[in-house]
């Protein structure tokens, strides 16, 4: 009798194991290992909690379909030296230029007959030329300020972010798995080398290390990782200026592999950064924040552009999916609406929260990732 019971117990175990295995047939999850760096270790921040220095905002400009602006789905923004605002419109597969007063000035698209798809990122150089990268086709196009195409390249790497500082150099954040995050190109499309080896082994993955980039005003750029809580500054030649942890300490995200070996970051993975911009001596990182005045909120964590040290934080004026700080004003995107805000100087620091309040703040942070994850993240499924 004991043998019969044992037999049925074994059979039941095998059946349950088969059901469980079958349930993961089309969606397997690989937990990323603990953060193991390759090279210099990221410096932790001296503070363990945010220091709030709230700012007041006043609307100075609103661009939306309701105001007559030709916008469908704006994802990111740049302001050039003349004060013009440029917006990457994902659904329009191009970039729009507006005057400081909000009047449409020019539109930038791929030349006719060139394969590209929807754009991932763009930059504007010191001469006003616009550079757009199209990840799916590995295409980069350069256009004159008036919109006429100058040259089109098909790069060896799939470009996800792009920096066009001029002086014969171009830097792209590549969406291909490999040893480097960034690759340097000449303005003729010739690869000059790569850099940005941050993590060891399989953790050095474009999904794990997906991030945003911004020129830092000193001839280099800043990189903020979306999921890993890293903030780095590089020269355009690839020299690392600093590597620090952000104020939010997060675990590496879980990578999901579905049918056909397509890969993506698991839904619900925490964000340590959403966008990054630089103004003067300060780096502004848009983050999810605890509820503020009874509503879900976003905030900007401010770091030193000199060494990456955390300085202070303030709440954004709305639940924005993108934030660009440019001097005394800031741009935000909410749905298809772009707003320019005048910013008042930071108020006196608020007292730091006690341990219990700090834990409560973290537990109340409810990120609205519905607009973030499909927009600025590496949404294209990667295949092995």
Secondary structure as UniProt FT lines:
FT   HELIX           2..23
FT   STRAND          27..30
FT   STRAND          57..63
FT   HELIX           65..67
FT   STRAND          74..79
FT   TURN            81..82
FT   STRAND          85..89
FT   TURN            90..93
FT   STRAND          94..98
FT   TURN            100..101
FT   STRAND          104..108
FT   TURN            112..113
FT   STRAND          121..124
FT   TURN            126..127
FT   STRAND          130..134
FT   TURN            135..138
FT   STRAND          139..143
FT   TURN            145..146
FT   STRAND          149..154
FT   STRAND          159..166
FT   TURN            167..168
FT   STRAND          169..174
FT   STRAND          182..185
FT   TURN            187..188
FT   STRAND          191..195
FT   HELIX           201..203
FT   TURN            206..209
FT   STRAND          211..215
FT   STRAND          220..225
FT   TURN            226..228
FT   STRAND          230..235
FT   TURN            236..237
FT   STRAND          240..245
FT   STRAND          255..258
FT   HELIX           259..261
FT   STRAND          262..265
FT   TURN            267..268
FT   STRAND          275..279
FT   TURN            280..281
FT   STRAND          282..292
FT   TURN            293..294
FT   STRAND          295..304
FT   TURN            305..307
FT   STRAND          310..315
FT   STRAND          322..326
FT   TURN            327..328
FT   STRAND          329..334
FT   TURN            335..336
FT   STRAND          337..343
FT   HELIX           355..364
FT   TURN            369..376
FT   STRAND          382..383
//
